[in-house]
Amino acid sequence: MAIPFRFIHAADLHIDSPFKGLTTVPTYVRESLLEATFLAFKRLIDTAITQQVQFIVVSGDLFDESDRSLKAQLFLLQQYERLRKYQISIYIIHGNHDHLAGQTIPFPYPDNVHVFSSSVVSTKIVTNDNGSILAYVHGISYPTRHVMDNLAKQYKREPEQGYHIGLYHGNVGNVSEHDPYAPCQLSDLLVHQYNYWALGHIHKRQVLHQSPYVVYPGNTQGRHRKESGDKGCYLVTVNEQHETTLQFLSLAPIRWLQISIDVSSIENEAQFLVAINHHTSTLLAEQIHCSVLLSVELTGSGYIHELLQQTGNVAQMLTHIQGLYEDDSSSEWLYIYELQLHTQVQYDEALLRQEQSFIGDFLTYYEQLLRQPEQLKQLFTEAQQGLYVHQSLNRYLRQTESILDETSQHAQLAEAKQKVLEWLLLHQDQGVSI
């Protein structure tokens, strides 16, 4: 039988990330953001010590930039020394953000730190205190930022029996919404018959395959609204038969979250603020040892919809709400950074269509247009011709089909009808003419 062991798989720590875009947040929020990636890594080390793992693997983008800051490098040295005191090793490959061509100060790493070179896939042997072999770790770092070759083809299964772990930073499956660094297919990894593939580069946590596991742990700290939810690492347990189990462990000190509130039954500003407070208090109570950057989506219809439709009211309401939650005395906070207005005017379209009014005529014309495909096609052609002369828009139009198919035309027309109808209903008492 083999010797059981445990290790942590992390990736995409992006230490010292600048968190661009949130320039107007309060000082306590900005300072927390700038320290978040550091604290996430410290929690990683704390977890490794508490869980008594034998080693850690980091699958690329340990740093946020290729030119590492002095602060980040000194911080990592301090954390590496903490691991060394507990005889925990760490195995690292560098990815596109922290490739080996970047500038760095050549600090000597302690002997528990193992960094894979960029010249060829190499193998590190992991042993316990008695010198018995626990696992073989294979990996290769990026020599420069833009690695477009399929690095998976360079990996080879070593002849030794045992537990084999492959570290890989790249786009497995050539997912279009991610940068195509070191692209490969899942089959390119499985052919090597490793026991575990520790992936990096994709910031969304996902298990691509089981038996063997092929795993993206996601990043340890979300850096913008698209990287929402909990972030962390995987604790991997291997038993005597080399059977593998995973457990996700939370690390992020700040979470990006979104909630949705139906405002249909809210009749005044006071009720609206009470509803916001109720939802946020419940949300914050559910979060453990973390702060929250929150986007609030408003849905439904009624008074709040009409109030926030007025120019400037969304921004003013957001500023007021932010002031209610501003408190830099707590180590864990909640900050609402946006209100998304997805509300709508409440109306009965069938009744409106029967009215002897401009709105009734508008809806009747819309229904007739749907039944005349040639006229509809002509409408879109004329609209596109007008947009092509726009200096800023024509380059985007050239990237799309010249004429949309009928389904797309109907979808866009329905969206336009909705916006026009809501505008007309909102301004019908103001004597607005078109």
Secondary structure, DSSP 4 states (H G I P E B T S, - for coil): -PPPEEEEEE----BT---TT--SS-HHHHHHHHHHHHHHHHHHHHHHHHTT-SEEEEES--BSSSS--HHHHHHHHHHHHHHHHTT-EEEEE--SSS-TTS----PPPPTTEEE--SSS-EEEEEE-TTS-EEEEEEE---SSS---S-GGGG----SS-S-EEEEEES-BT--TTS--SS-B-HHHHHTT--SEEEEES--S-EEEETTTEEEE---SS--STTS-S--EEEEEEE-TT--EEEEEEE--SEEEEEEEEE-TT--SHHHHHHHHHHHHHHHHHH--S-EEEEEEEEEE-SHHHHHHHSTTHHHHHHHHHHHHH--TTSSS-EEEEEEEEEE-----HHHHHHSSSHHHHHHHHHHHHHT-HHHHHHHHHHHHHHHHT-TTTHHHHTTS-SS--HHHHHHHHHHHHHHHHHHHHHHTTTT---
